[in-house]
Amino acid sequence: MVVRDIKPLRSPRAPKRMMPVVKAEPPASMPDIARSAPLPARRSFVPAQPKKPVSRPAELAVGVRAPGLDDTSWKRLSRGQMKVDARLDLHGYVVQEAFERLYDFMQRARVRNWRCVEVVTGLGSGQTSGLIRRELPMWLQRGDLRSMVLAVVHPHAANHGSVRILLKTRRR
């Protein structure tokens, strides 16, 4: 009973209501064919609401601590003390095959809820070799793989032929 007579206040920022769209009838002087065809409804202009910026994960770099990673996990990972759940060796693969193997491996890691995995790429032996090692950070930066990765480090400072990847786990 108390709120029955209350009317809401109009805010100066509130969008103005548009008049309802009414279909116009063609004039009687038009031929019957033109009068029978329905006219397309007129669309009223409604200003679009600005979209919220989509937050993307931070750029992935090997050996750089990711935001949101606690001190203990970062220290254990960067010092090579974290237990590795699985290893993938990409020695001897063509770049495309190596990417496919990595992608399948990462999907399997997500399904099995692994925490830390190691990917061995090798150093390469010539000037044009080592492509897999150079491409790996870019592969992990892809949207479908980046959403799984928390951090990437070399397990040993002197060995840049392998990386350990700390993965996000599902809450139970």
N, CA, C and O atoms as a DFTB+ gen file, in Angstrom:
688 C
 N C O
     1  1       0.819      -1.189       0.000
     2  2       0.000       0.000       0.000
     3  2       0.872       1.266       0.000
     4  3       0.537       2.261      -0.643
     5  1       1.985       1.212       0.725
     6  2       2.805       2.408       0.876
     7  2       3.450       2.798      -0.455
     8  3       3.474       3.983      -0.789
     9  1       3.965       1.853      -1.211
    10  2       4.713       2.153      -2.438
    11  2       3.823       2.204      -3.668
    12  3       4.331       2.397      -4.773
    13  1       2.548       2.042      -3.523
    14  2       1.631       2.002      -4.661
    15  2       1.636       3.311      -5.439
    16  3       1.525       3.281      -6.664
    17  1       1.758       4.438      -4.789
    18  2       1.663       5.740      -5.450
    19  2       3.016       6.340      -5.808
    20  3       3.070       7.472      -6.290
    21  1       4.093       5.625      -5.591
    22  2       5.434       6.168      -5.852
    23  2       5.766       5.995      -7.327
    24  3       5.572       4.924      -7.902
    25  1       6.273       7.078      -7.933
    26  2       6.703       7.044      -9.326
    27  2       8.218       7.187      -9.344
    28  3       8.767       7.984      -8.583
    29  1       8.910       6.427     -10.205
    30  2      10.376       6.537     -10.241
    31  2      10.815       7.883     -10.799
    32  3      10.159       8.442     -11.679
    33  1      11.926       8.402     -10.286
    34  2      12.504       9.647     -10.792
    35  2      13.252       9.353     -12.076
    36  3      13.836       8.280     -12.228
    37  1      13.238      10.290     -12.990
    38  2      13.985      10.114     -14.225
    39  2      15.374      10.678     -14.044
    40  3      15.546      11.818     -13.614
    41  1      16.334       9.894     -14.366
    42  2      17.716      10.324     -14.270
    43  2      18.075      11.068     -15.547
    44  3      17.583      10.706     -16.616
    45  1      18.932      12.115     -15.472
    46  2      19.338      12.801     -16.709
    47  2      20.160      11.878     -17.611
    48  3      20.273      12.130     -18.810
    49  1      20.733      10.814     -17.043
    50  2      21.526       9.890     -17.854
    51  2      20.689       8.742     -18.405
    52  3      21.179       7.959     -19.218
    53  1      19.449       8.632     -17.980
    54  2      18.603       7.533     -18.440
    55  2      18.282       7.725     -19.919
    56  3      18.002       8.844     -20.349
    57  1      18.320       6.644     -20.702
    58  2      18.024       6.787     -22.132
    59  2      16.562       7.168     -22.323
    60  3      15.674       6.698     -21.612
    61  1      16.343       8.029     -23.300
    62  2      14.973       8.449     -23.591
    63  2      14.267       7.325     -24.317
    64  3      14.858       6.620     -25.136
    65  1      13.017       7.173     -24.006
    66  2      12.238       6.126     -24.656
    67  2      11.895       6.556     -26.074
    68  3      11.519       7.701     -26.325
    69  1      12.032       5.624     -26.979
    70  2      11.724       5.892     -28.377
    71  2      10.238       5.633     -28.609
    72  3       9.622       4.809     -27.932
    73  1       9.690       6.334     -29.554
    74  2       8.292       6.118     -29.923
    75  2       8.177       4.758     -30.591
    76  3       9.091       4.349     -31.307
    77  1       7.060       4.039     -30.372
    78  2       6.907       2.735     -31.020
    79  2       6.844       2.898     -32.532
    80  3       6.332       3.892     -33.046
    81  1       7.373       1.909     -33.228
    82  2       7.410       1.937     -34.683
    83  2       6.054       1.483     -35.202
    84  3       5.557       0.423     -34.821
    85  1       5.456       2.293     -36.077
    86  2       4.150       1.978     -36.655
    87  2       4.341       1.786     -38.143
    88  3       4.982       2.604     -38.803
    89  1       3.786       0.705     -38.676
    90  2       3.890       0.468     -40.111
    91  2       2.958       1.425     -40.846
    92  3       1.796       1.592     -40.477
    93  1       3.481       2.033     -41.870
    94  2       2.678       2.972     -42.652
    95  2       1.943       2.217     -43.758
    96  3       2.488       1.297     -44.365
    97  1       0.722       2.612     -44.003
    98  2      -0.061       2.019     -45.090
    99  2       0.248       2.778     -46.369
   100  3       0.355       4.004     -46.349
   101  1       0.395       2.063     -47.487
   102  2       0.635       2.779     -48.747
   103  2      -0.599       3.587     -49.136
   104  3      -1.719       3.210     -48.789
   105  1      -0.411       4.682     -49.845
   106  2      -1.563       5.494     -50.254
   107  2      -2.493       4.707     -51.183
   108  3      -2.073       3.752     -51.837
   109  1      -3.731       5.115     -51.228
   110  2      -4.748       4.409     -52.023
   111  2      -4.498       4.532     -53.511
   112  3      -5.016       3.715     -54.272
   113  1      -3.731       5.509     -53.965
   114  2      -3.510       5.692     -55.394
   115  2      -2.522       4.679     -55.966
   116  3      -2.356       4.620     -57.185
   117  1      -1.866       3.883     -55.131
   118  2      -0.895       2.904     -55.609
   119  2      -1.631       1.688     -56.144
   120  3      -2.755       1.415     -55.723
   121  1      -1.013       0.945     -57.072
   122  2      -1.655      -0.258     -57.574
   123  2      -1.815      -1.284     -56.462
   124  3      -1.151      -1.182     -55.431
   125  1      -2.688      -2.271     -56.656
   126  2      -2.979      -3.284     -55.654
   127  2      -1.740      -4.109     -55.305
   128  3      -1.581      -4.504     -54.149
   129  1      -0.875      -4.376     -56.255
   130  2       0.328      -5.180     -56.019
   131  2       1.234      -4.468     -55.017
   132  3       1.751      -5.096     -54.093
   133  1       1.428      -3.162     -55.195
   134  2       2.293      -2.399     -54.302
   135  2       1.689      -2.299     -52.910
   136  3       2.416      -2.292     -51.917
   137  1       0.342      -2.219     -52.828
   138  2      -0.311      -2.102     -51.542
   139  2      -0.257      -3.410     -50.762
   140  3      -0.220      -3.387     -49.532
   141  1      -0.252      -4.546     -51.448
   142  2      -0.267      -5.832     -50.770
   143  2       1.108      -6.239     -50.238
   144  3       1.195      -7.051     -49.317
   145  1       2.181      -5.686     -50.804
   146  2       3.527      -6.027     -50.337
   147  2       3.798      -5.319     -49.015
   148  3       3.639      -4.102     -48.923
   149  1       4.207      -6.067     -47.991
   150  2       4.472      -5.418     -46.700
   151  2       5.718      -4.559     -46.770
   152  3       6.700      -4.913     -47.422
   153  1       5.666      -3.442     -46.100
   154  2       6.823      -2.558     -46.034
   155  2       7.745      -3.030     -44.913
   156  3       7.264      -3.485     -43.875
   157  1       9.057      -2.930     -45.104
   158  2       9.955      -3.328     -44.021
   159  2       9.791      -2.376     -42.835
   160  3       9.632      -1.167     -43.002
   161  1       9.835      -2.951     -41.648
   162  2       9.704      -2.152     -40.439
   163  2      10.912      -1.256     -40.286
   164  3      12.044      -1.665     -40.547
   165  1      10.666      -0.046     -39.867
   166  2      11.751       0.893     -39.678
   167  2      12.435       0.612     -38.348
   168  3      11.769       0.402     -37.334
   169  1      13.733       0.608     -38.352
   170  2      14.463       0.357     -37.114
   171  2      14.739       1.685     -36.441
   172  3      15.187       2.640     -37.074
   173  1      14.471       1.729     -35.184
   174  2      14.762       2.953     -34.454
   175  2      16.223       2.916     -34.014
   176  3      16.783       1.846     -33.773
   177  1      16.815       4.065     -33.915
   178  2      18.217       4.153     -33.526
   179  2      18.331       4.107     -32.017
   180  3      17.765       4.941     -31.310
   181  1      19.067       3.126     -31.533
   182  2      19.363       3.025     -30.114
   183  2      20.879       3.014     -29.993
   184  3      21.526       2.119     -30.537
   185  1      21.459       3.975     -29.301
   186  2      22.922       4.000     -29.212
   187  2      23.446       2.751     -28.516
   188  3      22.899       2.300     -27.509
   189  1      24.512       2.210     -29.076
   190  2      25.101       0.992     -28.521
   191  2      25.822       1.311     -27.222
   192  3      26.478       2.345     -27.095
   193  1      25.692       0.417     -26.275
   194  2      26.400       0.572     -25.015
   195  2      27.873       0.253     -25.257
   196  3      28.175      -0.703     -25.971
   197  1      28.782       1.009     -24.694
   198  2      30.201       0.692     -24.889
   199  2      30.520      -0.665     -24.278
   200  3      30.110      -0.968     -23.157
   201  1      31.254      -1.472     -25.028
   202  2      31.621      -2.806     -24.557
   203  2      32.736      -2.698     -23.536
   204  3      33.628      -1.856     -23.644
   205  1      32.663      -3.567     -22.546
   206  2      33.725      -3.616     -21.557
   207  2      34.948      -4.229     -22.210
   208  3      34.822      -5.202     -22.953
   209  1      36.117      -3.691     -21.956
   210  2      37.308      -4.276     -22.548
   211  2      37.522      -5.699     -22.018
   212  3      37.421      -5.958     -20.818
   213  1      37.817      -6.597     -22.934
   214  2      38.048      -7.984     -22.564
   215  2      39.443      -8.092     -21.976
   216  3      40.420      -7.687     -22.607
   217  1      39.540      -8.630     -20.783
   218  2      40.849      -8.751     -20.164
   219  2      41.554      -9.977     -20.724
   220  3      41.064     -11.100     -20.599
   221  1      42.679      -9.758     -21.325
   222  2      43.475     -10.836     -21.885
   223  2      44.571     -11.184     -20.894
   224  3      45.050     -10.330     -20.148
   225  1      44.958     -12.451     -20.900
   226  2      46.074     -12.808     -20.027
   227  2      47.327     -12.043     -20.437
   228  3      47.489     -11.674     -21.600
   229  1      48.189     -11.816     -19.490
   230  2      49.425     -11.089     -19.761
   231  2      50.273     -11.847     -20.777
   232  3      50.162     -13.066     -20.910
   233  1      51.109     -11.119     -21.481
   234  2      51.999     -11.712     -22.476
   235  2      52.874     -12.765     -21.798
   236  3      53.423     -12.534     -20.721
   237  1      52.992     -13.901     -22.433
   238  2      53.744     -15.014     -21.874
   239  2      55.208     -14.903     -22.276
   240  3      55.522     -14.753     -23.457
   241  1      56.096     -14.975     -21.306
   242  2      57.532     -14.945     -21.571
   243  2      58.190     -16.005     -20.696
   244  3      57.794     -16.220     -19.550
   245  1      59.194     -16.656     -21.252
   246  2      59.891     -17.710     -20.526
   247  2      60.721     -17.072     -19.417
   248  3      61.500     -16.151     -19.664
   249  1      60.544     -17.575     -18.179
   250  2      61.320     -17.098     -17.050
   251  2      60.775     -15.854     -16.382
   252  3      61.422     -15.309     -15.488
   253  1      59.602     -15.388     -16.789
   254  2      59.015     -14.192     -16.200
   255  2      57.811     -14.614     -15.363
   256  3      56.944     -15.359     -15.819
   257  1      57.781     -14.127     -14.147
   258  2      56.700     -14.491     -13.234
   259  2      55.383     -13.888     -13.702
   260  3      55.309     -12.706     -14.037
   261  1      54.360     -14.710     -13.719
   262  2      53.042     -14.272     -14.155
   263  2      52.292     -13.649     -12.985
   264  3      52.485     -14.069     -11.844
   265  1      51.440     -12.656     -13.242
   266  2      50.637     -12.104     -12.159
   267  2      49.664     -13.163     -11.644
   268  3      49.124     -13.948     -12.423
   269  1      49.450     -13.180     -10.362
   270  2      48.529     -14.143      -9.768
   271  2      49.192     -15.435      -9.325
   272  3      48.511     -16.331      -8.825
   273  1      50.500     -15.554      -9.494
   274  2      51.227     -16.757      -9.097
   275  2      51.873     -16.496      -7.738
   276  3      52.586     -15.508      -7.560
   277  1      51.622     -17.380      -6.793
   278  2      52.140     -17.152      -5.443
   279  2      53.657     -17.380      -5.377
   280  3      54.237     -18.037      -6.242
   281  1      54.281     -16.828      -4.339
   282  2      55.740     -16.876      -4.176
   283  2      56.276     -18.296      -4.100
   284  3      57.274     -18.620      -4.743
   285  1      55.622     -19.139      -3.320
   286  2      56.118     -20.502      -3.120
   287  2      56.119     -21.284      -4.419
   288  3      57.112     -21.934      -4.749
   289  1      55.027     -21.232      -5.158
   290  2      54.955     -21.959      -6.435
   291  2      55.988     -21.430      -7.418
   292  3      56.631     -22.208      -8.123
   293  1      56.152     -20.101      -7.469
   294  2      57.113     -19.524      -8.398
   295  2      58.541     -19.947      -8.051
   296  3      59.312     -20.302      -8.942
   297  1      58.898     -19.912      -6.775
   298  2      60.252     -20.306      -6.369
   299  2      60.515     -21.777      -6.680
   300  3      61.572     -22.128      -7.205
   301  1      59.549     -22.632      -6.355
   302  2      59.719     -24.065      -6.618
   303  2      59.827     -24.342      -8.123
   304  3      60.631     -25.173      -8.545
   305  1      59.023     -23.649      -8.927
   306  2      59.072     -23.853     -10.371
   307  2      60.378     -23.336     -10.957
   308  3      61.028     -24.040     -11.731
   309  1      60.767     -22.131     -10.604
   310  2      61.962     -21.523     -11.201
   311  2      63.256     -22.206     -10.753
   312  3      64.256     -22.156     -11.469
   313  1      63.248     -22.837      -9.589
   314  2      64.436     -23.560      -9.115
   315  2      64.457     -25.010      -9.571
   316  3      65.419     -25.729      -9.298
   317  1      63.415     -25.449     -10.259
   318  2      63.368     -26.831     -10.745
   319  2      62.996     -27.832      -9.681
   320  3      63.291     -29.017      -9.833
   321  1      62.354     -27.401      -8.599
   322  2      62.008     -28.281      -7.493
   323  2      60.585     -28.835      -7.586
   324  3      60.200     -29.690      -6.789
   325  1      59.812     -28.357      -8.544
   326  2      58.434     -28.817      -8.665
   327  2      58.390     -30.146      -9.415
   328  3      59.072     -30.325     -10.424
   329  1      57.583     -31.068      -8.913
   330  2      57.446     -32.391      -9.514
   331  2      56.817     -32.267     -10.907
   332  3      55.807     -31.588     -11.090
   333  1      57.437     -32.939     -11.880
   334  2      56.940     -32.913     -13.254
   335  2      55.981     -34.081     -13.435
   336  3      56.341     -35.231     -13.184
   337  1      54.755     -33.784     -13.871
   338  2      53.745     -34.827     -14.067
   339  2      53.965     -35.597     -15.365
   340  3      53.675     -36.792     -15.423
   341  1      54.470     -34.940     -16.403
   342  2      54.699     -35.619     -17.685
   343  2      55.711     -34.830     -18.507
   344  3      55.877     -33.624     -18.326
   345  1      56.392     -35.544     -19.424
   346  2      57.379     -34.933     -20.316
   347  2      56.997     -35.198     -21.757
   348  3      56.461     -36.254     -22.093
   349  1      57.279     -34.225     -22.597
   350  2      57.080     -34.377     -24.036
   351  2      58.398     -34.054     -24.715
   352  3      58.939     -32.962     -24.541
   353  1      58.920     -35.002     -25.491
   354  2      60.180     -34.796     -26.200
   355  2      59.874     -34.543     -27.669
   356  3      59.290     -35.393     -28.341
   357  1      60.269     -33.372     -28.166
   358  2      59.982     -32.983     -29.545
   359  2      61.212     -33.082     -30.444
   360  3      61.210     -32.542     -31.550
   361  1      62.273     -33.771     -29.982
   362  2      63.465     -33.954     -30.828
   363  2      63.085     -34.666     -32.118
   364  3      62.321     -35.631     -32.099
   365  1      63.615     -34.193     -33.225
   366  2      63.465     -34.885     -34.498
   367  2      62.149     -34.673     -35.220
   368  3      61.927     -35.287     -36.263
   369  1      61.277     -33.838     -34.713
   370  2      60.001     -33.598     -35.376
   371  2      60.090     -32.394     -36.298
   372  3      60.853     -31.460     -36.053
   373  1      59.303     -32.431     -37.356
   374  2      59.117     -31.256     -38.208
   375  2      58.266     -30.278     -37.398
   376  3      57.508     -30.695     -36.523
   377  1      58.387     -28.988     -37.681
   378  2      57.733     -27.964     -36.872
   379  2      56.220     -28.199     -36.778
   380  3      55.657     -28.103     -35.688
   381  1      55.562     -28.499     -37.881
   382  2      54.110     -28.707     -37.859
   383  2      53.740     -29.926     -37.011
   384  3      52.782     -29.879     -36.239
   385  1      54.489     -31.003     -37.151
   386  2      54.230     -32.194     -36.335
   387  2      54.479     -31.910     -34.859
   388  3      53.742     -32.382     -33.994
   389  1      55.516     -31.140     -34.578
   390  2      55.833     -30.789     -33.187
   391  2      54.689     -29.982     -32.576
   392  3      54.316     -30.207     -31.424
   393  1      54.136     -29.049     -33.338
   394  2      53.017     -28.263     -32.823
   395  2      51.807     -29.152     -32.545
   396  3      51.156     -29.013     -31.510
   397  1      51.509     -30.059     -33.462
   398  2      50.369     -30.961     -33.261
   399  2      50.559     -31.831     -32.024
   400  3      49.619     -32.037     -31.257
   401  1      51.779     -32.342     -31.829
   402  2      52.070     -33.149     -30.639
   403  2      51.920     -32.306     -29.368
   404  3      51.341     -32.765     -28.383
   405  1      52.439     -31.076     -29.392
   406  2      52.320     -30.192     -28.233
   407  2      50.859     -29.888     -27.933
   408  3      50.450     -29.912     -26.773
   409  1      50.075     -29.604     -28.953
   410  2      48.671     -29.279     -28.760
   411  2      47.928     -30.463     -28.126
   412  3      47.170     -30.284     -27.173
   413  1      48.146     -31.661     -28.654
   414  2      47.514     -32.858     -28.088
   415  2      47.962     -33.087     -26.644
   416  3      47.159     -33.442     -25.781
   417  1      49.246     -32.881     -26.398
   418  2      49.813     -33.059     -25.061
   419  2      49.174     -32.087     -24.067
   420  3      48.830     -32.477     -22.951
   421  1      49.018     -30.835     -24.464
   422  2      48.430     -29.832     -23.580
   423  2      46.948     -30.125     -23.314
   424  3      46.461     -29.901     -22.206
   425  1      46.240     -30.618     -24.314
   426  2      44.837     -30.988     -24.108
   427  2      44.730     -32.163     -23.128
   428  3      43.852     -32.186     -22.266
   429  1      45.631     -33.130     -23.273
   430  2      45.660     -34.271     -22.354
   431  2      45.997     -33.802     -20.938
   432  3      45.448     -34.314     -19.962
   433  1      46.901     -32.828     -20.833
   434  2      47.263     -32.280     -19.519
   435  2      46.067     -31.609     -18.865
   436  3      45.887     -31.703     -17.651
   437  1      45.256     -30.936     -19.656
   438  2      44.063     -30.288     -19.100
   439  2      43.068     -31.323     -18.597
   440  3      42.507     -31.178     -17.511
   441  1      42.853     -32.359     -19.382
   442  2      41.887     -33.395     -19.007
   443  2      42.339     -34.126     -17.746
   444  3      41.524     -34.435     -16.878
   445  1      43.637     -34.402     -17.647
   446  2      44.161     -35.143     -16.498
   447  2      44.496     -34.249     -15.314
   448  3      44.905     -34.734     -14.259
   449  1      44.322     -32.944     -15.488
   450  2      44.537     -31.971     -14.420
   451  2      45.973     -31.993     -13.890
   452  3      46.199     -31.936     -12.681
   453  1      46.948     -32.076     -14.816
   454  2      48.350     -32.035     -14.436
   455  2      48.704     -30.617     -14.027
   456  3      48.117     -29.654     -14.520
   457  1      49.667     -30.494     -13.122
   458  2      50.082     -29.188     -12.622
   459  2      51.331     -28.659     -13.318
   460  3      51.404     -27.478     -13.656
   461  1      52.313     -29.533     -13.531
   462  2      53.580     -29.109     -14.124
   463  2      54.001     -30.121     -15.178
   464  3      54.037     -31.321     -14.908
   465  1      54.317     -29.647     -16.372
   466  2      54.785     -30.519     -17.453
   467  2      56.083     -29.954     -18.009
   468  3      56.368     -28.763     -17.879
   469  1      56.864     -30.832     -18.631
   470  2      58.126     -30.410     -19.225
   471  2      58.093     -30.730     -20.715
   472  3      57.679     -31.816     -21.120
   473  1      58.533     -29.771     -21.523
   474  2      58.600     -29.952     -22.971
   475  2      60.059     -29.790     -23.370
   476  3      60.664     -28.741     -23.153
   477  1      60.619     -30.860     -23.965
   478  2      62.013     -30.860     -24.402
   479  2      62.031     -30.559     -25.892
   480  3      61.468     -31.305     -26.693
   481  1      62.682     -29.459     -26.257
   482  2      62.747     -29.064     -27.661
   483  2      64.126     -29.313     -28.247
   484  3      64.249     -29.515     -29.455
   485  1      65.151     -29.304     -27.434
   486  2      66.517     -29.397     -27.931
   487  2      67.026     -28.024     -28.304
   488  3      66.247     -27.091     -28.500
   489  1      68.333     -27.905     -28.401
   490  2      68.942     -26.614     -28.723
   491  2      69.063     -26.376     -30.216
   492  3      69.027     -25.229     -30.661
   493  1      69.203     -27.428     -30.990
   494  2      69.478     -27.274     -32.415
   495  2      70.969     -27.245     -32.635
   496  3      71.726     -26.882     -31.734
   497  1      71.406     -27.626     -33.835
   498  2      72.850     -27.745     -34.060
   499  2      73.384     -26.817     -35.130
   500  3      74.601     -26.733     -35.293
   501  1      72.552     -26.128     -35.854
   502  2      73.044     -25.239     -36.909
   503  2      72.404     -23.865     -36.808
   504  3      71.653     -23.577     -35.876
   505  1      72.721     -23.008     -37.800
   506  2      72.168     -21.660     -37.764
   507  2      70.659     -21.661     -38.006
   508  3      69.936     -20.850     -37.428
   509  1      70.187     -22.565     -38.855
   510  2      68.751     -22.595     -39.158
   511  2      68.002     -23.592     -38.288
   512  3      66.792     -23.752     -38.450
   513  1      68.678     -24.261     -37.379
   514  2      67.984     -25.230     -36.524
   515  2      67.519     -24.554     -35.249
   516  3      67.800     -23.377     -35.021
   517  1      66.818     -25.289     -34.431
   518  2      66.265     -24.729     -33.207
   519  2      64.950     -24.014     -33.434
   520  3      64.547     -23.183     -32.621
   521  1      64.269     -24.328     -34.539
   522  2      62.999     -23.667     -34.839
   523  2      61.936     -23.981     -33.801
   524  3      61.176     -23.100     -33.399
   525  1      61.880     -25.225     -33.369
   526  2      60.859     -25.612     -32.392
   527  2      61.083     -24.855     -31.086
   528  3      60.127     -24.397     -30.460
   529  1      62.342     -24.724     -30.675
   530  2      62.665     -23.999     -29.444
   531  2      62.230     -22.536     -29.554
   532  3      61.722     -21.971     -28.586
   533  1      62.422     -21.925     -30.710
   534  2      62.037     -20.520     -30.888
   535  2      60.535     -20.344     -31.050
   536  3      59.985     -19.318     -30.650
   537  1      59.867     -21.337     -31.632
   538  2      58.420     -21.236     -31.868
   539  2      57.593     -21.557     -30.626
   540  3      56.462     -21.086     -30.505
   541  1      58.130     -22.342     -29.710
   542  2      57.356     -22.804     -28.559
   543  2      56.679     -21.676     -27.774
   544  3      55.493     -21.811     -27.472
   545  1      57.353     -20.572     -27.425
   546  2      56.650     -19.503     -26.700
   547  2      55.476     -18.919     -27.487
   548  3      54.462     -18.546     -26.897
   549  1      55.604     -18.839     -28.798
   550  2      54.500     -18.320     -29.617
   551  2      53.334     -19.300     -29.651
   552  3      52.175     -18.884     -29.665
   553  1      53.627     -20.587     -29.665
   554  2      52.557     -21.598     -29.640
   555  2      51.799     -21.521     -28.321
   556  3      50.572     -21.612     -28.291
   557  1      52.540     -21.353     -27.236
   558  2      51.903     -21.285     -25.924
   559  2      51.114     -19.989     -25.747
   560  3      50.247     -19.913     -24.877
   561  1      51.395     -18.984     -26.548
   562  2      50.709     -17.693     -26.481
   563  2      49.355     -17.729     -27.186
   564  3      48.533     -16.835     -26.988
   565  1      49.116     -18.750     -28.003
   566  2      47.819     -18.869     -28.699
   567  2      46.693     -18.883     -27.681
   568  3      46.867     -19.374     -26.565
   569  1      45.552     -18.353     -28.054
   570  2      44.425     -18.229     -27.139
   571  2      43.984     -19.528     -26.503
   572  3      43.679     -19.556     -25.310
   573  1      43.942     -20.620     -27.282
   574  2      43.456     -21.882     -26.736
   575  2      44.450     -22.527     -25.782
   576  3      44.041     -23.252     -24.875
   577  1      45.732     -22.285     -25.959
   578  2      46.733     -22.834     -25.043
   579  2      47.075     -21.856     -23.923
   580  3      47.392     -22.280     -22.812
   581  1      47.015     -20.569     -24.196
   582  2      47.398     -19.559     -23.202
   583  2      46.487     -19.604     -21.982
   584  3      46.919     -19.315     -20.867
   585  1      45.234     -19.966     -22.196
   586  2      44.305     -20.008     -21.077
   587  2      44.643     -21.110     -20.079
   588  3      44.135     -21.096     -18.958
   589  1      45.491     -22.064     -20.462
   590  2      45.880     -23.160     -19.570
   591  2      47.160     -22.864     -18.801
   592  3      47.408     -23.477     -17.763
   593  1      47.980     -21.935     -19.291
   594  2      49.352     -21.759     -18.803
   595  2      49.438     -20.630     -17.776
   596  3      48.930     -19.531     -17.995
   597  1      50.096     -20.927     -16.645
   598  2      50.388     -19.899     -15.645
   599  2      51.771     -19.303     -15.837
   600  3      51.932     -18.083     -15.828
   601  1      52.775     -20.163     -16.010
   602  2      54.149     -19.679     -16.143
   603  2      54.986     -20.693     -16.914
   604  3      54.669     -21.881     -16.963
   605  1      56.063     -20.193     -17.513
   606  2      56.995     -21.033     -18.270
   607  2      58.409     -20.644     -17.863
   608  3      58.759     -19.464     -17.863
   609  1      59.232     -21.654     -17.511
   610  2      60.621     -21.391     -17.128
   611  2      61.524     -22.470     -17.712
   612  3      61.071     -23.555     -18.077
   613  1      62.810     -22.147     -17.790
   614  2      63.819     -23.155     -18.111
   615  2      64.176     -23.845     -16.800
   616  3      64.418     -23.165     -15.803
   617  1      64.217     -25.184     -16.769
   618  2      64.499     -25.866     -15.511
   619  2      65.913     -25.620     -14.998
   620  3      66.175     -25.752     -13.803
   621  1      66.816     -25.264     -15.893
   622  2      68.192     -24.988     -15.487
   623  2      68.683     -23.826     -16.330
   624  3      68.420     -23.784     -17.532
   625  1      69.386     -22.887     -15.730
   626  2      69.828     -21.689     -16.441
   627  2      70.734     -21.997     -17.624
   628  3      70.744     -21.251     -18.603
   629  1      71.494     -23.082     -17.547
   630  2      72.427     -23.413     -18.613
   631  2      71.775     -24.223     -19.736
   632  3      72.381     -24.399     -20.794
   633  1      70.559     -24.717     -19.527
   634  2      69.901     -25.553     -20.528
   635  2      68.638     -24.860     -21.024
   636  3      67.617     -24.823     -20.338
   637  1      68.735     -24.310     -22.239
   638  2      67.576     -23.658     -22.837
   639  2      66.880     -24.577     -23.841
   640  3      66.070     -24.119     -24.647
   641  1      67.194     -25.860     -23.791
   642  2      66.597     -26.826     -24.711
   643  2      65.339     -27.471     -24.169
   644  3      64.766     -28.344     -24.820
   645  1      64.899     -27.061     -22.991
   646  2      63.641     -27.575     -22.450
   647  2      62.998     -26.494     -21.594
   648  3      63.670     -25.586     -21.107
   649  1      61.698     -26.605     -21.420
   650  2      60.965     -25.669     -20.575
   651  2      60.015     -26.448     -19.681
   652  3      59.524     -27.519     -20.038
   653  1      59.774     -25.883     -18.523
   654  2      58.755     -26.430     -17.629
   655  2      57.584     -25.459     -17.649
   656  3      57.756     -24.243     -17.560
   657  1      56.407     -26.019     -17.766
   658  2      55.196     -25.219     -17.891
   659  2      54.311     -25.493     -16.679
   660  3      53.938     -26.636     -16.416
   661  1      53.986     -24.447     -15.955
   662  2      53.064     -24.559     -14.829
   663  2      51.671     -24.297     -15.368
   664  3      51.408     -23.247     -15.954
   665  1      50.773     -25.265     -15.165
   666  2      49.428     -25.187     -15.728
   667  2      48.409     -24.808     -14.667
   668  3      48.599     -25.066     -13.478
   669  1      47.338     -24.199     -15.112
   670  2      46.213     -23.915     -14.232
   671  2      45.480     -25.221     -13.998
   672  3      45.377     -26.054     -14.899
   673  1      44.976     -25.396     -12.799
   674  2      44.221     -26.621     -12.498
   675  2      42.777     -26.256     -12.217
   676  3      42.459     -25.129     -11.837
   677  1      41.917     -27.233     -12.414
   678  2      40.493     -27.024     -12.135
   679  2      40.253     -27.134     -10.644
   680  3      40.900     -27.923      -9.955
   681  1      39.339     -26.356     -10.162
   682  2      38.944     -26.440      -8.750
   683  2      38.100     -27.683      -8.578
   684  3      37.322     -28.048      -9.460
   685  1      38.257     -28.325      -7.445
   686  2      37.489     -29.561      -7.191
   687  2      36.297     -29.278      -6.340
   688  3      35.535     -30.192      -6.023
